[in-house]
Amino acid sequence: MQAEKMWKVGTGEGITVAVIDSGVGETASLQGKLLPGQDVSGKAGGANDDVSGHGTTMAELIAGTGEGGLQGLAPGVTIFPVRTATGQTEAESNAGRSTLDKAIRTAADSRAQILNISLGGEYSAADERAVKYAASKGKLIFAAAGNDAEGENKADFPALLTEVVGVGAVDKKGTIAKFSSHGKVVDIAAPGSDIPTYCDKALDRYCTGDGGTSAATALTSASAALIWSKHPEWTANQVLNVLIDTAGEKTPSTYLGWGIVKPRLNLLENKGDPGAPDHNPLMPAGADASASPAPDAPATAEDAKADAKAKAADRTDKTAAESEDDGNPTLWVALAAALVLGAGGGAYALIRRRPTA
């Protein structure tokens, strides 16, 4: 990643990311990084009451200062917390998705340029309408592709929607993570294995394991923020086009989409074609946002992404083929947290074994 070199060019300053999640706690690593958020969950508490630690982890991966916690990939970013999924269990979190449409609309009406949605589930027409509303306001939207590859490999929404960039996860070798859902839902990939996460609502220690496509989504949002901070005059479409153009794949693959995000290629080497400001690169050539279904139309969420990939020779290779000048994917080992500081000041190295049980 060469993060330290990138930070000499920019740290994401001037960019706000809306973290639509379980809330974002006011940790030491996020000191001075949080805007007053919004809670649309309908449950007790507020935007800073994170009962699971999930949203706080995502916020630290994006913008953490590293003081007493995770070092974020874009430490100059400001976070706008939007609390929607508030459960500690999967069932409770899924129930929290009932307010996801409100959360997306709240974020769309905020100053945030990027919406980070590190969650997913079943299709909702209300969510699709909210996504289209956010896209119409020029927001760049990232969502987790899902962690069900070893199960039924269900594609998660809202990641599968045309206006949303679906993010898959890779491990430290640049290979698709075993859990990362694949197919039309994946547009791009980022590290998601061996990333510590907060264990619970106490927010006083990190657990080992995998951050999953949730963490990969946060790191992709941070990557976009770094690029957008360098080019504040660009539109969301142009930032996304550069992310895709520098990700390494000439045609989208089943597992990695357009490849693994590499913001350093733009920040340090000025690579990446921004393309047309008004064209979403995930749409088929010649199409634009007006070609999408109207907000009240029946769901056709997979169509545009399916059409775009059908025009390319879809590949099933599970590893990122990297040329020497594009960098080695193992450099992602450093990614957003060189050290994790746990309760009592203990240090945890980022690279961890996955739990065996």
C-alpha positions as CSV (number, residue, x, y, z in Angstrom):
1,M,0.0,0.0,0.0
2,Q,2.9,2.4,0.8
3,A,0.5,4.1,3.1
4,E,3.1,6.4,4.7
5,K,4.1,7.6,1.2
6,M,0.5,8.2,0.3
7,W,-0.1,10.2,3.4
8,K,2.5,12.7,2.3
9,V,0.2,13.4,-0.7
10,G,-3.1,13.2,1.1
11,T,-4.8,11.6,4.1
12,G,-8.4,12.0,2.9
13,E,-8.8,15.5,4.3
14,G,-11.9,17.3,3.1
15,I,-13.8,14.1,2.6
16,T,-16.6,12.8,4.8
17,V,-17.7,9.2,4.9
18,A,-21.1,8.2,6.2
19,V,-20.7,5.0,8.2
20,I,-24.2,3.3,8.0
21,D,-23.9,0.6,10.6
22,S,-24.4,-0.3,14.3
23,G,-23.3,3.1,15.5
24,V,-19.8,4.5,16.0
25,G,-18.3,4.8,19.5
26,E,-16.2,7.7,20.5
27,T,-12.9,5.9,20.8
28,A,-9.5,7.4,21.3
29,S,-8.6,6.5,17.7
30,L,-11.6,8.5,16.5
31,Q,-11.0,11.5,18.6
32,G,-11.9,14.6,16.7
33,K,-13.0,12.5,13.6
34,L,-16.7,12.2,14.3
35,L,-19.5,14.6,13.2
36,P,-22.8,14.6,15.3
37,G,-24.5,11.5,13.8
38,Q,-28.0,10.4,13.4
39,D,-29.8,7.4,14.9
40,V,-32.7,6.0,12.7
41,S,-32.8,2.6,14.4
42,G,-35.8,3.4,16.6
43,K,-34.1,1.9,19.6
44,A,-32.7,3.4,22.8
45,G,-29.4,5.2,22.5
46,G,-27.9,7.4,19.8
47,A,-25.5,7.4,16.9
48,N,-22.5,6.8,19.2
49,D,-24.1,3.8,21.0
50,D,-22.6,0.8,19.3
51,V,-23.9,-2.4,20.9
52,S,-21.8,-4.7,18.7
53,G,-18.5,-2.8,18.0
54,H,-19.0,-3.4,14.2
55,G,-19.6,0.1,13.1
56,T,-16.9,1.5,15.3
57,T,-14.4,-1.0,13.7
58,M,-15.4,0.1,10.3
59,A,-15.0,3.8,11.2
60,E,-11.5,3.2,12.6
61,L,-10.5,1.2,9.5
62,I,-11.4,4.2,7.5
63,A,-10.3,7.2,9.6
64,G,-8.7,6.0,12.9
65,T,-5.7,7.9,14.0
66,G,-4.0,4.9,15.6
67,E,-4.1,6.4,19.1
68,G,-5.2,3.6,21.3
69,G,-6.8,1.7,18.4
70,L,-6.7,0.9,14.7
71,Q,-4.8,3.1,12.3
72,G,-7.1,4.0,9.5
73,L,-6.2,4.0,5.8
74,A,-7.5,7.6,5.4
75,P,-6.9,9.3,8.8
76,G,-7.8,12.7,7.4
77,V,-11.4,11.7,6.8
78,T,-14.3,12.9,8.8
79,I,-16.9,10.3,9.8
80,F,-20.7,10.8,9.8
81,P,-22.2,8.0,11.9
82,V,-25.7,6.7,10.9
83,R,-27.0,4.1,13.3
84,T,-29.3,1.5,11.8
85,A,-28.3,-2.1,12.5
86,T,-28.1,-2.3,16.3
87,G,-28.1,-6.0,17.1
88,Q,-25.4,-8.2,18.7
89,T,-26.6,-11.3,16.9
90,E,-27.1,-11.8,13.2
91,A,-30.9,-12.0,13.6
92,E,-31.0,-8.7,15.5
93,S,-28.7,-7.0,13.0
94,N,-30.9,-8.3,10.1
95,A,-33.9,-6.8,12.0
96,G,-32.0,-3.5,12.2
97,R,-31.9,-3.5,8.4
98,S,-35.6,-2.5,8.4
99,T,-34.4,1.1,8.8
100,L,-31.6,0.9,6.2
101,D,-33.6,3.0,3.7
102,K,-34.0,5.8,6.3
103,A,-30.3,5.5,7.0
104,I,-29.3,5.8,3.4
105,R,-31.6,8.8,2.9
106,T,-30.2,10.5,6.0
107,A,-26.6,10.0,4.7
108,A,-27.6,11.2,1.3
109,D,-28.9,14.5,2.8
110,S,-25.7,14.9,4.8
111,R,-22.4,16.5,3.7
112,A,-20.9,13.0,3.2
113,Q,-19.5,12.3,-0.3
114,I,-19.1,8.5,0.4
115,L,-21.6,6.1,1.9
116,N,-20.1,3.0,3.6
117,I,-22.6,0.2,4.1
118,S,-20.7,-2.8,5.6
119,L,-23.8,-4.9,5.9
120,G,-26.3,-6.6,3.6
121,G,-29.2,-9.0,3.3
122,E,-32.4,-9.5,1.3
123,Y,-33.7,-7.2,-1.4
124,S,-35.9,-4.3,-0.3
125,A,-37.7,-2.0,-2.7
126,A,-37.5,0.8,-0.1
127,D,-33.7,0.3,0.0
128,E,-33.4,0.5,-3.7
129,R,-35.4,3.7,-3.9
130,A,-33.1,5.1,-1.1
131,V,-30.0,4.1,-3.0
132,K,-31.3,5.8,-6.2
133,Y,-32.0,8.9,-4.2
134,A,-28.4,8.9,-2.8
135,A,-26.9,8.3,-6.3
136,S,-29.0,11.2,-7.7
137,K,-27.3,13.4,-5.1
138,G,-23.8,12.5,-6.4
139,K,-22.9,10.1,-3.6
140,L,-20.4,7.2,-4.0
141,I,-21.9,4.1,-2.4
142,F,-20.0,1.0,-1.3
143,A,-21.5,-2.1,0.3
144,A,-20.3,-5.5,1.4
145,A,-20.8,-8.4,-1.1
146,G,-21.4,-10.9,1.7
147,N,-19.6,-13.7,3.5
148,D,-21.6,-16.7,2.3
149,A,-19.2,-18.2,-0.3
150,E,-18.9,-21.4,1.8
151,G,-22.7,-21.6,2.2
152,E,-25.4,-20.8,-0.5
153,N,-23.3,-17.9,-1.8
154,K,-26.3,-15.6,-1.7
155,A,-25.7,-12.2,-3.1
156,D,-26.3,-9.4,-0.6
157,F,-28.3,-6.3,-1.1
158,P,-27.8,-3.4,-1.4
159,A,-24.4,-4.4,-2.9
160,L,-26.1,-6.0,-5.9
161,L,-27.9,-2.8,-6.9
162,T,-26.5,-1.0,-10.0
163,E,-25.7,2.2,-8.2
164,V,-23.8,0.4,-5.4
165,V,-20.2,-0.8,-5.6
166,G,-20.2,-4.4,-4.3
167,V,-17.0,-5.2,-2.4
168,G,-15.4,-8.7,-2.1
169,A,-12.6,-9.6,0.3
170,V,-9.1,-11.0,-0.3
171,D,-6.5,-12.4,2.1
172,K,-2.9,-11.2,2.7
173,K,-1.8,-13.1,-0.4
174,G,-4.2,-11.3,-2.7
175,T,-6.3,-14.4,-3.1
176,I,-10.0,-14.3,-2.8
177,A,-11.0,-15.0,0.8
178,K,-12.8,-18.4,1.3
179,F,-15.8,-16.7,2.8
180,S,-16.2,-13.9,0.3
181,S,-19.4,-14.2,-1.8
182,H,-18.8,-14.1,-5.5
183,G,-20.7,-13.5,-8.7
184,K,-22.4,-10.5,-10.2
185,V,-22.4,-8.8,-6.7
186,V,-18.6,-8.2,-6.7
187,D,-17.4,-5.1,-8.5
188,I,-14.1,-4.7,-6.7
189,A,-12.1,-6.3,-3.8
190,A,-10.0,-5.3,-0.8
191,P,-8.4,-7.0,2.2
192,G,-10.8,-8.6,4.5
193,S,-8.9,-11.4,6.2
194,D,-6.9,-11.3,9.4
195,I,-8.3,-7.9,10.4
196,P,-9.1,-7.4,14.1
197,T,-12.5,-6.2,15.1
198,Y,-14.0,-4.9,18.4
199,C,-15.3,-7.8,20.4
200,D,-18.4,-6.2,21.9
201,K,-20.1,-3.0,23.0
202,A,-17.5,-2.3,25.6
203,L,-15.0,-1.3,22.9
204,D,-12.1,-2.1,25.1
205,R,-10.4,-5.0,23.2
206,Y,-10.1,-6.5,19.7
207,C,-10.8,-10.0,18.7
208,T,-8.8,-12.0,16.2
209,G,-10.3,-13.4,13.0
210,D,-11.6,-11.9,9.8
211,G,-13.1,-8.5,9.2
212,G,-14.9,-10.0,6.2
213,T,-16.3,-8.1,3.3
214,S,-17.4,-5.5,5.9
215,A,-13.8,-4.6,6.5
216,A,-13.0,-4.8,2.8
217,T,-15.8,-2.3,2.2
218,A,-14.4,0.1,4.8
219,L,-10.9,-0.1,3.2
220,T,-12.4,0.6,-0.2
221,S,-14.3,3.6,1.1
222,A,-11.0,4.8,2.6
223,S,-9.2,4.3,-0.8
224,A,-11.9,6.3,-2.6
225,A,-11.6,9.1,0.0
226,L,-7.8,9.3,-0.6
227,I,-8.3,9.7,-4.3
228,W,-11.2,12.1,-4.0
229,S,-9.2,14.2,-1.6
230,K,-6.5,14.6,-4.2
231,H,-9.0,15.4,-6.9
232,P,-11.9,17.3,-5.1
233,E,-13.2,18.5,-8.4
234,W,-14.1,15.0,-9.6
235,T,-17.5,13.4,-9.5
236,A,-18.3,10.1,-7.7
237,N,-18.3,8.5,-11.2
238,Q,-14.7,9.7,-11.9
239,V,-13.4,8.5,-8.5
240,L,-14.9,5.1,-9.1
241,N,-13.6,4.9,-12.6
242,V,-10.0,5.5,-11.3
243,L,-10.5,2.9,-8.6
244,I,-11.6,0.4,-11.3
245,D,-8.9,1.5,-13.8
246,T,-6.1,1.0,-11.3
247,A,-7.5,-2.3,-9.7
248,G,-5.6,-4.5,-12.2
249,E,-8.3,-6.4,-14.1
250,K,-9.0,-5.7,-17.8
251,T,-12.3,-7.5,-17.6
252,P,-14.3,-8.1,-14.4
253,S,-13.9,-11.6,-12.8
254,T,-16.4,-13.6,-10.9
255,Y,-14.4,-13.4,-7.7
256,L,-12.5,-10.1,-7.7
257,G,-14.6,-7.9,-10.0
258,W,-12.3,-5.3,-11.5
259,G,-9.5,-6.3,-9.1
260,I,-8.0,-5.1,-5.8
261,V,-8.1,-1.4,-4.9
262,K,-4.8,0.3,-5.2
263,P,-5.1,4.0,-4.4
264,R,-1.4,4.5,-4.3
265,L,-1.3,4.2,-8.1
266,N,-3.2,7.4,-8.4
267,L,-1.8,9.3,-5.4
268,L,1.8,8.5,-6.0
269,E,2.0,7.7,-9.8
270,N,-1.0,9.7,-11.2
271,K,-2.4,6.6,-12.9
272,G,-6.1,6.1,-13.6
273,D,-8.4,7.6,-16.2
274,P,-11.3,9.4,-14.5
275,G,-13.5,9.1,-17.6
276,A,-16.7,11.0,-18.1
277,P,-18.0,12.8,-15.1
278,D,-21.7,11.8,-15.7
279,H,-21.2,8.1,-16.5
280,N,-21.3,5.4,-13.9
281,P,-18.6,2.9,-15.0
282,L,-20.7,0.0,-13.6
283,M,-23.3,0.7,-16.2
284,P,-23.2,-0.8,-19.7
285,A,-21.4,1.4,-22.3
286,G,-23.7,4.1,-23.5
287,A,-26.1,3.9,-20.5
288,D,-26.5,6.4,-17.7
289,A,-28.4,6.7,-14.5
290,S,-31.6,7.5,-16.5
291,A,-31.5,4.0,-17.9
292,S,-32.0,2.5,-14.4
293,P,-35.5,1.6,-13.3
294,A,-37.5,4.5,-11.8
295,P,-37.6,4.4,-8.0
296,D,-41.1,2.9,-8.0
297,A,-40.5,0.4,-10.8
298,P,-40.3,-3.3,-10.1
299,A,-36.9,-4.6,-9.0
300,T,-34.4,-5.3,-11.7
301,A,-31.4,-5.0,-9.5
302,E,-29.1,-7.5,-11.2
303,D,-29.7,-6.4,-14.8
304,A,-27.2,-3.6,-15.4
305,K,-24.3,-5.4,-13.6
306,A,-25.2,-8.6,-15.4
307,D,-25.2,-6.9,-18.8
308,A,-21.9,-5.2,-18.1
309,K,-20.2,-8.5,-17.1
310,A,-21.9,-10.4,-20.0
311,K,-20.1,-8.1,-22.4
312,A,-16.8,-9.1,-20.9
313,A,-15.1,-12.5,-20.9
314,D,-15.9,-13.5,-17.3
315,R,-13.0,-15.2,-15.6
316,T,-13.0,-17.6,-12.7
317,D,-9.4,-17.3,-11.5
318,K,-9.3,-16.7,-7.8
319,T,-6.1,-14.8,-7.5
320,A,-5.1,-11.3,-8.5
321,A,-2.5,-11.4,-11.3
322,E,-0.2,-8.5,-10.6
323,S,2.4,-7.1,-12.9
324,E,5.6,-5.9,-11.4
325,D,4.9,-2.3,-12.0
326,D,1.5,-2.5,-10.4
327,G,2.8,-3.7,-7.1
328,N,2.6,-6.9,-5.2
329,P,-0.7,-7.6,-3.4
330,T,1.1,-8.8,-0.4
331,L,2.0,-5.2,0.3
332,W,-1.6,-5.0,1.6
333,V,-0.3,-6.8,4.7
334,A,0.4,-3.3,6.1
335,L,-3.0,-1.9,5.1
336,A,-5.0,0.1,7.7
337,A,-3.5,-1.1,10.9
338,A,0.1,-1.8,11.6
339,L,-0.6,-2.2,15.2
340,V,-3.8,-2.7,17.2
341,L,-3.6,-1.4,20.8
342,G,-5.8,-3.4,23.1
343,A,-6.9,-2.8,26.7
344,G,-4.0,-2.4,29.0
345,G,-1.7,-1.2,26.3
346,G,-1.0,-4.7,24.8
347,A,0.0,-4.7,21.1
348,Y,-1.5,-7.1,18.6
349,A,0.2,-7.5,15.2
350,L,-2.3,-7.1,12.3
351,I,-1.4,-10.5,10.7
352,R,-3.2,-13.2,12.6
353,R,-4.3,-16.7,12.2
354,R,-7.9,-17.4,11.7
355,P,-9.5,-19.1,14.7
356,T,-9.8,-22.9,14.3
357,A,-13.1,-23.1,16.2
